[in-house]
Structures are given as structure tokens and as C-alpha cells.
Amino acid sequence: MTRSRTTAVSVDAWGVDLDADLGVPDEPAGVVVFAHGSGSSRHSGRNRAVAEALRRDGYATLLLDLLTEREEREDRVTGQLRFDIGLLAERVAASVEWASRARVTRGLPIGLFGASTGAAAALVAAAGTYLVKAVVSRGGRPDLAGRALERVRAPTLLVVGGRDEQVLDLNRSAAERLVASWRIEVVEGATHLFEEPGALDEVAWLAGSWFRDHL
């Protein structure tokens, strides 16, 4: 089994310090930056489970809080920042820049893994840089990326639960606007949070396969 080590780091998002956890296996083949969904954080159990599986596959992972502690407190009252796709995308882009320069991940191909609204932020960030080589969305809202979808060059995998019917329809509509190569994978029997037995394992396997093919 591939060994890995995880350390707490601070990501400079153009003057804003974001708390993050960087996990690096021996001889990583690439690095995957995670963009969490609305109301979540780097401590999301689902994202951490996927990140652990990716590290076993030989990929470094960067899980970060897209909002500062002060912003999190504000957002718990207003609920507005979690849907500010422009702000979140800027911070995902900053984390990609950070990963491209950090000592232990410098020079590695970079992928993005976005969940819920974080998927839209990941796609907007990917549209603005050649550094991102692949994108995976889990139960995402790619439709919220708007016109940025037409500028995404990175191959994109959209993973949706089969019982998450509304989000599946939104993913299908958004996919038609992508000019990059894309695929939709439906996890049968899964709902939006992939809480069903084996559902998250399938997400991790699909993500790992996509990154192996494209990073």
C-alpha cells in the first residue's frame, strides 16, 4: 500500500490565508485539489474519504477551506458566500497556483475534484488556467459555472447519483455546453450525498480512473 503523510498548511489566496490539509504519498503521480460544496469544509467526511482513496492510488491531495473562519461565521448567518461562485473560483484558482509552486507538489499535473457548488467553482477555475489537466465533479452543480463551461479545456467527469434526478438533469444540460471531452457516470441507487453502502467507494474508483487517464 502506498504510504502518505498529511500536514496542515496555509494557502495564500491572493492575500487571504486559507487553512488546508496537504496529503502527499511517496512519489506522487499528480495532485488533486478539492473544492467542497455549500456549507461544507476541508473536514467533509465524504471528500476526505475520496482523498484517502486517491492517496492510496498515488496522488497528492489538497483539501482546503474556501472561506476564512470569519467568513464562515458570516455565511452561517447569511448563507450567501457559499453560493458566490466567482469568489470560490478565485480561491480554487489560487490553490492551483499554490500547488504548482509548493516544494512537494511543484511540477506535478493538477486535477480538481469539486462537490456540489464546489464543482462549479472548480470548472470556472479550470476555465482560466492551463495548469488544470482534469476535473471530477461529485453530485455537482456544473450549471452554476455558466458561460465558463465553454472555456473549460480539461477533460471533465460528472458523477451523479441515479436517484438525484434534478441534479442529474442539470448535469446533462451543462455537459452539452462543455467543449472539452466529458463523461457522465451515474451511480445507480445513490442519492445526492452518496450515503448508500458502496456509493462513495464507486465515486472514489471513478475519480481515480479518470485522473489516471488524464493526469
JOURDA-V721621 format. One record per residue. N is the residue number from 1. RES is the residue in one small letter. PSI is psi in whole degrees, 0 to 359 (999 if undefined). Layout:
((N/RES/PSI) (N/RES/PSI))
This chain:
((1/m/139) (2/t/128) (3/r/149) (4/s/160) (5/r/142) (6/t/132) (7/t/150) (8/a/133) (9/v/168) (10/s/125) (11/v/125) (12/d/107) (13/a/72) (14/w/56) (15/g/351) (16/v/124) (17/d/123) (18/l/132) (19/d/139) (20/a/160) (21/d/122) (22/l/119) (23/g/127) (24/v/116) (25/p/173) (26/d/132) (27/e/64) (28/p/143) (29/a/347) (30/g/180) (31/v/136) (32/v/122) (33/v/130) (34/f/133) (35/a/108) (36/h/168) (37/g/183) (38/s/131) (39/g/6) (40/s/188) (41/s/185) (42/r/348) (43/h/5) (44/s/121) (45/g/323) (46/r/313) (47/n/324) (48/r/326) (49/a/318) (50/v/318) (51/a/319) (52/e/319) (53/a/321) (54/l/323) (55/r/324) (56/r/331) (57/d/355) (58/g/18) (59/y/137) (60/a/152) (61/t/143) (62/l/108) (63/l/124) (64/l/156) (65/d/122) (66/l/348) (67/l/149) (68/t/169) (69/e/319) (70/r/317) (71/e/324) (72/e/317) (73/r/318) (74/e/319) (75/d/330) (76/r/336) (77/v/314) (78/t/330) (79/g/18) (80/q/319) (81/l/328) (82/r/342) (83/f/9) (84/d/83) (85/i/323) (86/g/313) (87/l/313) (88/l/321) (89/a/321) (90/e/320) (91/r/327) (92/v/316) (93/a/320) (94/a/323) (95/s/328) (96/v/315) (97/e/317) (98/w/313) (99/a/327) (100/s/342) (101/r/341) (102/a/146) (103/r/315) (104/v/348) (105/t/1) (106/r/132) (107/g/352) (108/l/146) (109/p/145) (110/i/132) (111/g/162) (112/l/140) (113/f/114) (114/g/142) (115/a/140) (116/s/233) (117/t/338) (118/g/334) (119/a/320) (120/a/317) (121/a/319) (122/a/318) (123/l/321) (124/v/318) (125/a/317) (126/a/328) (127/a/340) (128/g/6) (129/t/147) (130/y/354) (131/l/331) (132/v/122) (133/k/344) (134/a/149) (135/v/138) (136/v/134) (137/s/131) (138/r/114) (139/g/39) (140/g/172) (141/r/68) (142/p/338) (143/d/332) (144/l/352) (145/a/347) (146/g/224) (147/r/345) (148/a/336) (149/l/325) (150/e/352) (151/r/359) (152/v/126) (153/r/344) (154/a/135) (155/p/135) (156/t/129) (157/l/127) (158/l/113) (159/v/123) (160/v/143) (161/g/140) (162/g/335) (163/r/1) (164/d/66) (165/e/317) (166/q/315) (167/v/325) (168/l/317) (169/d/318) (170/l/322) (171/n/319) (172/r/319) (173/s/318) (174/a/321) (175/a/326) (176/e/344) (177/r/352) (178/l/135) (179/v/339) (180/a/163) (181/s/144) (182/w/163) (183/r/144) (184/i/128) (185/e/125) (186/v/122) (187/v/103) (188/e/136) (189/g/354) (190/a/145) (191/t/189) (192/h/322) (193/l/1) (194/f/44) (195/e/350) (196/e/150) (197/p/126) (198/g/347) (199/a/314) (200/l/327) (201/d/320) (202/e/321) (203/v/313) (204/a/319) (205/w/316) (206/l/317) (207/a/315) (208/g/319) (209/s/319) (210/w/315) (211/f/324) (212/r/323) (213/d/330) (214/h/347) (215/l/999))
